[in-house]
Structures are given as structure tokens and as C-alpha cells.
Amino acid sequence: MFRGLAYVILGWVLIATVGSLGHMMHITAVLPSTTIALLLHLGFSGRRARLTLTFGLAVALVLGYLEDLHQGGPPGVLCLAHGLTYLLVHFAARRFAVDGWRARVGAGIVLCFLTDLCTWALLSSLAGGFKLSTAGLRSGLALMPWRALETGLLVNPVWLLADTIFSRLGPGRRGLAGQRSSGRSAWGGERRGESHVE
């Protein structure tokens, strides 16, 4: 319960921080998604912490709801997109080990692009009912690769911040410090039945 609350609080702080910096720098169209970085951490580190699918999905939906409130679009769209994204991450984490900064950057780029594509499809289907601008949707589609790249570059700082926080939450919740103390490198190591991506 406390871990879930920590994810939500961290997500809210990161959304507010990135939004504020973007406003100060007059950048509004393309801002990286810190929630995607958190969903990656939630899915891949959650396996080691034995987090259930229900727990992770609940956290993902709340993070999506916070994004809904921040961006001011049709309610529930980003909540649904983040829920679908987490399902993908959860099951991918059971097959792959994303270790190393290059693998995390790549995973962040791919995941952000897929999430934005899902969001764009949902918004396009709701465009008539909510009177959304089709020109705005087209321009948003063109900006997706840039946002995905920005998000990928942000994944490792967010990941390390989350590891630092959760390494202090108590026994059984190990971040970088716990991995090092157990003799396993934080950036490497294969597990049985997994494909190793680096």
C-alpha cells in the first residue's frame, strides 16, 4: 500500500515539475512523459518485489488519471491508455530483463510511442463527440517521435530516483543498493527463462 502511494506521489511531483519547467521555458507541445518512465520501473522492478498485476494496474490507472487532470483532455483517455500500457509492461517484464541504460532508453522510446499512438487512436475516435480539432490531432501525430525520444532520455534519471526512494521502504523492496549488497550488478545479470536485453 505504501509503495503504491509512493509511486503516485512521485508521479504527481514529476508531472508538476516537468509541466512547470515547460511553462517557464515556453515549451507546451512536446514534453516528456515521466509517468511512462515510472510505469517501466513499476513493471520491471515490480517483478523482483513480487507486485501483483492488480496492484500495478491500480497504480497505472491513478497515474493516468493524474495525467488526465494535468493535460485537460477528455476524461479517462489517458487513464485507459496508461492501464493498457502497464499491461504490456507487466507481461513483457516476465519475459525480458531490461538492464543497462541503453536498454532502458530504448524501452522508454518504444513504450512512449505505443502509449501516444493508443492515446491518439482513442482521441480520434472521440473527436466528433468532444469536438476535438482534427488538425491538432494530426500535428500531435507528427510530434510523437520527438516526445518518445525525450521520454527515453528521461527514463534513467527517473528510474534511479525511484530506485533510491524504494530502496529505503523496508525489507524486500530493493533498489540499486539492495542489488549491490546481494552481489548482483544493478546493470546486468540474466535470469532463467528470460531474454537479456542490453
Buried (B, 14 or more C-beta within 10 A) or exposed (E): EEBBEBBBEBBBEBBEEBBEEBEEEEEEEBBBBBBBBBBBBBBBBBBBBEBEEEBBBBBBBBBBBBBBBBBEBBEBBBBBBBBBBBBBBBEBBEEBBBBBEBBBBBBBBBBBBBBBBBBBEBBBEBBEEEEBEEEEEEEBEEEBBEBBBBBBBBBBEBBBBBBEBBBEBEEEBBBBEBBEEEEEEBBEEEEEEBEBBB
